[in-house]
Amino acid sequence: MAVQTGLGEPRGPWFVSPELDPNGRDGTGGGTGARDGAAWGWRRRLMTGLAVLALSTGSGAVAGGWVASRGAPGPAAASAAPVPAELVTAAEKTVPGVVSVLVGGATGSGFAVDAEQHIITNDHILAKGRGGPVTVELPDGRRFSAQVVGREPGSDLAVLKVPASAGLTSLPLAKPGSTRVGEPVLAVGSPLGLPGTVTAGIVSALDRQVRLGDNRHRAVQTDASINPGNSGGPLVNARGEVVGVNTAIATIDGNGSIGIGFAIPIEQVQQTADTIIGKGG
């Protein structure tokens, strides 16, 4: 299990490879015989350890260095790769619509999807809060009590609603089927209680079959850094359109991010949210 950190703790469902049963055992039922015991043991440890952090993973430390060699010349500092201008613009558009979700002892993220101030988030955040009151913190620090419009545990999605006075900027949703492997994306949320955090990566894979909690899901895989508290936040493309809801990451033996994160695809998000809002208003 992941351990608590100073600012928060990993929250959300565990990811288990579909090749394993819920207890981490090989789901094929076949024995290993006497073949490469060490190699098989390593593979098994690796797959069993692919579990974890719902939507929350590395914080994005600043890479760099300095030389303290008492005046001796050191290697030139590596220059950071230029950030594409469209990603900067996408971040500027996205952050105003992303919130922190606080319920009981659980924290996560969410984002506004319409002018009625409906907010999409992960259901596992509410489940972790054990039915406690839900509070939403806006980018400007204001807090509002949120109404739970509806929940769908099977898809790990929930819809909240805050008063119109919140004035959140709604985020546009990407067109179904428009997400492409290799396109740049941003993960936005409140990892470790740090609101408005933006990390960048690409879409690593589509339709990735993963088991989250007790359910199997189709997910968008990304290498954008996802951290504890990112659950429920948006994964957006370079146009600022939401392509998924950040939900979980894979780790090896709970040792942190390995650059494999998962988001619920926008097609499922839109369908589930429309159903919840239609029923609950």
Beta strands, then each sheet from edge to edge (+ up, - down):
strand 1: 15-16
strand 2: 98-103
strand 3: 106-112
strand 4: 118-121
strand 5: 134-137
strand 6: 143-145
strand 7: 147-152
strand 8: 157-161
strand 9: 184-189
strand 10: 197-212
strand 11: 215-222
strand 12: 234-237
strand 13: 242-249
strand 14: 261-265
sheet 1: 1+ 10- 9+ 12- 13+ 14- 11+
sheet 2: 6+ 5- 2+ 3- 4+ 8- 7+
end
